[in-house]
Amino acid sequence: MNINGLGNTYNSINTNSKQYKALKEKGWLSGVIENESMMSPEEKMIYEIFGGRDTIIKNLMKQFDSDGDLLNSNGVAGMDVTGKGTSWQKLTNISEEHRQKMFDNVKREFIQEKGLSNGDTTKRSDIFKDYQLSVSKDKRLSGTWTLEQYEGQYRAAMYAAVKSANPNWKPGQAFDTSILDNVTRESVEATLVQNGNRIVRNSIDVSV
């Protein structure tokens, strides 16, 4: 198959694959061709030395799964919100197993970081990925939204418990970790109610 622009040919690229078709539908292929048209002769020579369009297309196709669905940075499909507005922001059932994993992670990191959020050390992405791969692709967005709601409420409950025991405490300061002994996933969830597409605390004080 001849390629317009530089005259090279595809090698071992299945142009009938859903990955390739997704590449075309998203306009990525036309973007590659457009970039080629703006190359200087010297740039085109270097481009060809490093594989030209074949290499670019192969690398871009790796960003889609075999169904042509875009993979996120963690290699999980079904997480693309393009064109979906906020329709995916809805509550759904989350298994007790994954709620517990998230709670355990929040508690461990709350103690480790003294109540601060540390993007460099957190393992929350691992929990989300584990959950996402446990459900079908069509449930991953709403499920992730729901699990994030639980995550926020677990953290809020721990913050409230420490502040209740020590009103002068501020995130980043050491605290008596035994304060959190009575803050369990079950105790927190017993105080939660649905409010539209969010999970919020009712009037019960989980810090008691």
C-alpha positions, 0 to 999 in steps of 0.5 A, a space after each residue: 500500500 503506497 503512502 501519500 507524502 513520503 512514498 514509503 509503504 506500511 509494514 505489518 500494519 493491519 489497516 482493517 484493525 479496529 485500532 487503525 480505524 480508531 486512529 483514523 476516526 479520531 483524526 490522528 492519522 490526518 494529523 500525522 500526514 499534516 505534520 509530514 507535509 510541514 517537514 523540511 527535507 532534512 527532517 523528512 530524511 531523519 523521519 525516514 531513518 527512524 521508521 517514518 510513518 510506519 513507526 508513528 502509526 504503530 506507536 499510536 495504535 498501541 494507545 487503543 485496545 483490540 476493540 478500538 477503545 482508547 487506553 488511559 495512562 494506566 493502560 485501561 480502556 473505557 475511561 475516555 470521557 470525550 463527548 460524554 459530558 457529565 453523563 458518566 458521573 453517576 453512582 453505581 454499586 461498588 463491591 465490598 472488596 474494592 471499597 475495603 481496599 480503598 478504605 485501607 489505602 486511605 487510612 494507611 496514607 492518612 497516617 503515613 502523611 499525617 493527613 496530607 495528600 501526597 501525589 508522589 507516594 499515593 497508591 490510589 491509582 493502583 486501587 482504581 486500576 484494580 477496580 476498573 479491570 474487575 468490571 466491564 468497560 461500560 461500567 468503569 467510568 461510573 464505577 470510578 466516579 463512585 469509588 472516588 466518592 467513597 474515597 473522599 468520605 473515608 478521608 473526611 471521616 478520618 480528618 473529622 475524628 482527629 480534629 474532634 480529638 484534637 481541635 488544634 491539629 492541622 494536616 501535616 502535624 503528628 497525631 495519636 494514630 489510635 484515634 483512628 482505631 474506631 474509624 472503620 469502613 463500616 462505621 463511615 459507610 453507616 453515615 453515608 447517604 446519596 445526594 444526587 450523583 454524590 455520596 455525602 455524610 448525614 447528620 451522624 458524627 463518625 468521630 464519636 
